[in-house]
Amino acid sequence: MNSLMTIPVEVAHQALSFCAAWDIVAFARTCHLAHALALESTGQPFWRDVFCTSHFDDPRNAWRLPGDTPTDIDWRDELQQRLSAELLAARPKRLDNSEAYEAMLAALIRVLHDIVPLSADQPESLNVAWLDKLLKYPGLLNDDVSRLSPAGQRLHALLRAYTGHVFDESTPENSLRYRRSVSRTYAYDMRNYTRANTWAPLAPATGHVDWVHLDHIATVVVSNVRDVPFLGEDQIPPLGLQHARAYTAPGEFSKRDWAGVEGTWRRYVCFMDYRELAAFNTPLFAEGARDLSFFDRPAFREAVRLLSVDIRIIECEELEAEMPEFIGVYDEPPPDFPYPPIYFEGHSETADGGHLHLEGCVMMGIDGTVRWYFVSSLGGEYQWSSRGVQIGGIGSATGVVGVWTTTTHEAGDPAGPYWQWKVPSEDPEYAPLLDRV
């Protein structure tokens, strides 16, 4: 120990900067001199090196909207908050202190948003590795967060939406069934689709993503996919944090196609029988309406359909369909904004041999999420509309989760969840799928 104390402080700091933070803390507890060297005489450059060398991605390299890149980071404080979150996540009774639990969630979400995009220089992400380790703690993604504040519940839902839908065989079957019923109850409650939120999983007041709503939609789709037997690899959305990184989807990205829109997509669409959907939303007349018990009936069935969609970019003037009102997006950004609206058309073959024509647009949300809108026609009439949100960064392999409904939005019109993700254009394995689960 004495020999370490006699070397220049700068050299000691350089050596310590390659150590794990917990090892630095352990070293600091050995004696007063070690404490002074490791914790009292170190400045922000030292903690920046510790932060970025072996713990986390450099937040300055994460994808951000223009002007949002952090310039004044308190590296030591941020590292302490993340390590505190790591400690709490490992505790079985982590929910006993709601305030501490919400602080943990906030730290995890910052790590989530700081994940660096996929590139040849950074094929791996330290943030992904750290979060994957934490999310293996039993029950973290399935914690009962009903006692948290609305903001805390949104943070937990955001975390689940990004990471909580991996096919985890260790989750008890009764927990999966309960979660599925809760999410069906939310996703098929037509009161959650109004003009105020543009019939989408968005918060009416701000236009930001409603992560609680989006998480329920994703849960419904993934639960249904779990029940379909003998699915091929290209028939399951890419799940997990690595696939939520920006630019992990197949294909090219360009200035014109910054979101990786053009190409071939797979799309799951889920729907209830219209009569059952109406009964579920008519509390005065239907037993179990808007209640979990409605979906526990042996006779209940939900359909899930898999489509393949080919999309190409067009100019705005080429659109035949009228674009609707949007909230929370850069629909008329300044000329130098790098993420202008992308307009597209596409076509899809249905399971029964029909051909759908699609038109729509992709826009950047003011909260940094990528938004999708499109309408589809069968026989020339635009009957269906869909609005969705990209899960993860720009061009993530995880894809887009959202809601389909009609273009007229009349009382009694149906709505349901969808999930779409991009596949290699030359993928030959697609086969239309229609199943009931």
N, C-alpha and C positions, 0 to 999 in steps of 0.2 A: 504493500500500500504506500509506504514511504517513497519508494522509487517513482510511483506514479505521480505523487504530489510534487516531486522535484523537477519534473519535465515542464517545459513551457505550457502555460494555460491553453494557448491556441492549439498546441499539438494534442493535449488531453481532450479538448473539445472536439477536435477532428476525429479522434478515436471513438469518443462516445457517440458521435453523430451517426455511426454505423450500427449502433446497438438498438435493440428494441426498447420502446419506451418503458415497459415494465422492468427491464434490466437496469435502465438508468435510475428508476425509482428505487430498486433494490440496492443498487450501489450507493445511492445518496443516503440510505438509512444505516450504512455501516459505521459512519463516524461524522463528526462535525465538519471536518475538512472535505470529506466526500460530498456532503450535503451542500457546502458552499460552492464547491467546484461544479457540481452537476446542476444545481437548481438556483443558486443565488447569483452566480457570475455569468450565467448564459443569457444571451439576448435572442431577439427574433431570428436572426440568420441561423443560429444554432438549431432552434426549434423547427425552422423551415426545413433544414437538412434532415433532421430526425423524422419529421412528418412525411417527407417525400421519398426518402431513401428506402425505407422498408415497411412503411405502414399504409400510405394512401396515395392515390393519384394526386397530382398537382392540380388544385382547383382552378388555377389560371389556364389550364389546358382543356378544361371541360367545355362542351358546347354551351354557348349563351346567346341570347338576343344581343344585337348591337348595343354597346354601351353598358352591358350588364356584367362584364368581366370584373371580378373583385381586384382592387388595387391596394387595399390596406387591410391585410389579413393578420389577425392576432394568432399566430401559429401555435403558441403554447396553450392559449385558452381553448382553441378549437380542438387541439389534440386531447386536452384534459376532458372536454365534454364528450368526445367520442369514446375515450377509454372508460369514462363513467357510464356511458350507455352500454358498453360491452359488459361491464360488471353487473348492471341491473338486468340486462337481458338474460343472464345466466341464472338468475334467482327464481325459484318456483313461485315465490310470493311477490313478484314484481308489481302486481296491481294494487298492493296495499296502499301505496302512496300515489295517488292519481297525478299530482303535480310532477313528481319525479318521472313517472311513466310517460307523461306527455313530453317532458324534456328529452327523454330517451328517444321517443319517436321523432322529435324534431331533429335530433342529431343524426338518426338513421336516414332521414329524408335528405338532409344535406349531403350525406355520403352518396346517396342515390343520385342526386342531381349533379354531383361532381365527377361521376364516372366519365372517363375520357372516351371519345369516339374510337371505334375500331379503325386502325390504320396499319400500314406495313411496319411503322416504327413502334407501334404499341398494340401488338396482337392480344396482349393480356392486360387485365385491369386489376390493380391492387384493391380498389374499392369493391369490385365484384367478389374477389376472394374473401375479403373481410366480411362482407354482408352474407355471403353464402355460409360462412362458418357460424355466424350469429343466428341465422334463420333456421339452423338445425336444432336450436334449443327447443325442447318439447313445448308445443302449444303456443309459441310466440305469435304465429300468424292466425291462430284460432282463439286468441284471448277474447274473453267477453269484455268488450270496451264500452258497454252501455252506460257505465257510470262516468265515463270521461266527458269532457266538454264537447260540444259539436265540432270545435276545431280539432280536438284530439281524435275524435272518431274519423274525421276526414283524413288525418295523417295516417291512421292505421289502415284505412281503406286504400289510400294511395300505395302504401307499402304492399298490401295484398294484391292490388291490381298489377303491380310490377312483378311480384315474386311469388304470390300465394297460390298459383294455379298449376304448379308442377305436379305431374302424376305421382303423388307420394303414396305408395302402397302401405306405409306405416300408419296413416291416419285411420282411426277406427271407423268402421262402416256407418255406425249410427251417427257419428259426427258429420260425415259427408252427407248423409240423408237429411239431417236437420239443417245444415247450411244450405243445401240445395232448396229445401222448402222455403226457408227464409228469403232466399234470393228470388225464387219464383214469385213469391208473394209481392215482392217489391217491383220486379221487372214487369209483371203483368197487371199491375194496378194502374189503370188508365188515368188516374188522377195525377200521376207523375209526368204526364205528357201534355203540355199546354203551350199556348202561344208565347207565354212569358219566357219559357226555356227553349223555345223553337222546337218543341217535340224531340228534345235531345237530352243527354245526360249532362246538362249545364246548369249552373247557378243563375237564376233569372236576374239577380241584382247586378252581378259583375260580368257574366258571360264566361267565367272561369269554369273549368271542368268540375262537375259534381262527382268526386271520387267515390263516394258511398254508392251512388247510383251506378257508376261505371263498374265498380267491383261486383255488384249484384248481377249485372248483365254478363260479365265475364264468367262468373260462377255458374250461371245457368248454362251457357254454351259448353264450357269445359265438362260440367257434370253430364250433360247429354252425350258428349263425345266419348266419355269414359264408358258409357253403356253400349256403344256400337261395337260389335265384335269384328275382329280381323281387319282392323284399319292398317293401311300402309303408312310408312313414315311421312309421305307427302300429304296424308290426310289428317294430320295432327298439327295444330299450330305450334311453332317453335316457342317453347316456354322456358323461363329462367332468365336470370339477370344478364347472362352473357348475350342472349338474343335480344334483350331490350336496349343494348348499346346502340348508339347512333351509327348508321351506315353498315349494319350487319345484314341487311336484306340483300338478296342477289340482284345483279344488274348494275348499271352505271348510274352515276349521279353527275349532273351538269348544272350550269348556271340556270338554264331554262327548266330543267327537271330536278330541282334541288331536293325534292321529296322522294325521288325514285318511283314516280307514279307509273311510267310507261312499262308495260310488260304483262306477264301472266300472273293472275292471282287465284287463290282458292278462297271460297267464301262459304261459311256455314250460316244458315238461316234457320232459326227456331220459331215455332208457332204452335199455338193451341187451336183446337177446334173452335170456330167462331161462336158456336152456341155455348160451349163451356167458358170461353172468355167472357161472354156477356153475363153468364150466370155468376161467375166469380166476381164481377163488378156490379152486381145488383144485390146489395146487402138485405134489402127489405123482403126479397122473395127467395133467395137461394140459401140453403143451409150451408154453413161454412164459408160463405162469401168473404173474400179478403182475409182469409184466415189460413193458417198453415194446414189445417185439417183438410182443406179442399184438395190438396195435392197428395194426401195419404190414401185417398180412395183407390181400391184395386182397379177400378175401371178407368182411372185417369190416364191419359196418354198425351204426350207432347211430340210433335214431329220435328225432325232435324233433317235439313237438306244441304247437301254439299254441291256447290256450283264451281265451274271454272270460268274466269272472266279475263278476257284479253282487252287491254287498255292502250290507247295511244293519245298523245297530247295534241290538242288543236288550239286555234286562236279563239279568243272570246267571241269574235264576230261569227264564227262557224257554229256556235251553239244554236240549236233549235228550241230547246227548252228554256223557259224563263227561270232565272235564278231567284231564289226567295230572299227574305230578310235574314241577316246574320247578326249574331251578337258575340262580342268578345274576340273579334278577329281583326287583322289588318286587311280589310277588304279594299281600301284605297290607300296603300302605303306610299310614302314619298318615293321619288324616282330612284334614289340611291339605295333603297331598302333591298337587301339581297334575297328576300323571300316573297316575291310577288305572287298573286294568285296563279294557280296552274289550272287550265281548263282541259277537259278530256272527254273522249267518247270511248265506248267499248261495247262489246257484245258477249253474250253468254248463252250457252246451251243448257236448257233445263233437263231434269231427269226424265220428263215425259216427251222430250223431243222438240219442245218449243224453243224459240230464239228471242232472247231479251236484248233490247238496245238500251244502252246507258249513256247518260250525259251528266257531267257534274264538274266540280271544282275542288281544289285543295288549297287551303289557306293557312297562314300562320296565326295561331292564337296569341292574344296579348299576354297570356301566361306562359308562352313558350311551348305550347303543345300544338301539334299539327292536326288540323281539322279537315274532315272529309264530308262532302255533300254530293249526292247524285240522285237522279231519278231514273226509273227504268220503265220501258214501254214494251208491251206485247201486242203486236198488231197495230202499232202506230199511235196508241194513246198512252201518255205518261200517267201511269196509275199509282206507282209506288215511289216513295222517297226514302232515302237513308241518310242518316247523319252519324258520324263516328269520330273517334279520337285515337290518334296513334299512341300506342302504349310504349313508352320509352322515348328514346331520342329520335331525331330525324332519320327516316329510312331504317327503322328498327326491324329486325326479322320477326319480332313478335306480331307486328301488324296492327290492325285497326279494329277497335271494338265499338259498337254503337247500336242504334235502334233503327229498324225499318218501320214504316207506317204508310199511310196513303198520302197522296199529294193534296187531297182536298181537306183533310183533317176535320171531317164532320163527326158529330157526336155518334158514338157507337162504332167508329172505325177501329180496326185492330192495330196492334203494334207488337213488336217482339224483338228479341236480341239478334245481333249478327256479329260475326268475327271473320275478318279477311286477312290474309297474309300473302306475301309475294313468293313465287317459286321460280326456279329457272325456266325460261321460256321454252327450252327444248325438252322439258320434263314430259315423258311419254306415259306416265303411269296413271293419269287421271281417269276416273270413271265416275259418272254421275251417281249420287247416292241419295236415297230417300228412305228414312227409317223412322220408327216411332219408339220412343223411350218412356 
